[in-house]
Amino acid sequence: MPNDERPPLLTPEEEITLRRVAFGESVVRALRAADLRKLRELRLIEDGKDGPQVTAAGRRHFETLPKATSLDRGHAGDDLMTSMTRMLKEARKS
């Protein structure tokens, strides 16, 4: 996927499947067959000796997906405060 090309649109379920493949955390029988088929068609994953694995394009697309911490709205304020505290400590060190 060249830099000027937009990443393919995935359903939330397909994004979850891509994350699971990228993390290598699920056996293939636990993954949605339709999602695997679509991700293969888009060349985001390929079959490896130990099951599906992300391709270079799949890794790039995976990196654009929201991270789990940004999806968890329950602790968003805590994350902000932690980041601000860390930045303040770093600024005081300089």
C-alpha positions in Angstrom: 0.0 0.0 0.0 1.9 3.1 -1.2 1.9 6.2 1.1 -0.5 8.1 -1.1 -3.1 5.2 -1.0 -5.8 5.3 1.6 -6.1 2.3 3.9 -9.1 0.1 3.2 -12.2 0.6 5.2 -12.8 -2.3 7.6 -15.7 -3.1 9.8 -15.1 -3.0 13.5 -15.2 -6.8 13.5 -12.5 -6.9 10.8 -10.4 -4.5 12.7 -10.6 -6.7 15.7 -9.6 -9.7 13.6 -6.6 -7.8 12.2 -5.5 -6.8 15.7 -5.8 -10.4 16.8 -3.7 -11.6 13.9 -1.1 -8.9 14.4 -0.8 -9.8 18.1 -0.8 -13.5 17.3 -3.2 -14.0 20.2 -5.9 -16.2 18.6 -5.9 -19.5 17.0 -7.4 -19.5 13.5 -10.5 -21.5 14.6 -11.3 -18.6 17.0 -11.2 -16.0 14.3 -14.1 -15.0 12.1 -13.8 -16.8 8.7 -15.5 -14.0 6.8 -13.0 -11.5 8.3 -10.0 -13.6 7.4 -11.3 -14.0 3.9 -11.7 -10.2 3.5 -8.3 -9.4 5.1 -6.7 -11.9 2.7 -8.4 -10.3 -0.3 -7.1 -6.9 0.8 -3.7 -8.5 1.2 -3.5 -7.4 4.9 -2.9 -10.9 6.0 -1.4 -14.1 4.5 -1.2 -17.7 5.5 2.0 -18.5 7.4 3.3 -21.8 8.7 1.8 -21.1 12.1 -1.5 -19.6 10.9 -2.4 -16.2 9.5 0.1 -13.4 9.8 0.0 -9.7 8.8 1.7 -8.6 5.6 3.7 -5.4 5.4 0.6 -3.6 4.2 -1.4 -5.2 7.1 1.2 -3.9 9.6 1.0 -0.4 8.2 -2.8 -0.5 8.4 -2.7 -2.0 11.9 -0.5 0.9 13.0 -3.3 3.4 11.9 -6.0 1.7 14.0 -6.9 3.3 17.3 -5.1 1.8 20.2 -6.9 0.1 23.0 -6.2 2.9 25.5 -7.8 5.4 23.2 -10.9 3.2 22.9 -11.4 3.0 26.6 -13.4 6.1 27.5 -13.6 5.2 31.2 -10.1 6.1 32.0 -9.5 8.9 29.4 -9.1 11.5 32.2 -6.6 9.4 34.0 -4.6 8.9 30.9 -4.6 12.7 30.3 -3.5 13.4 33.8 -0.7 10.8 33.6 0.6 12.3 30.4 0.5 15.8 31.8 2.3 14.7 34.9 5.0 13.0 32.9 5.4 16.0 30.7 5.7 18.3 33.7 8.4 16.1 35.3 10.3 16.0 32.0 10.1 19.8 31.7 11.4 20.2 35.3 14.4 18.0 34.5 15.6 20.2 31.7 
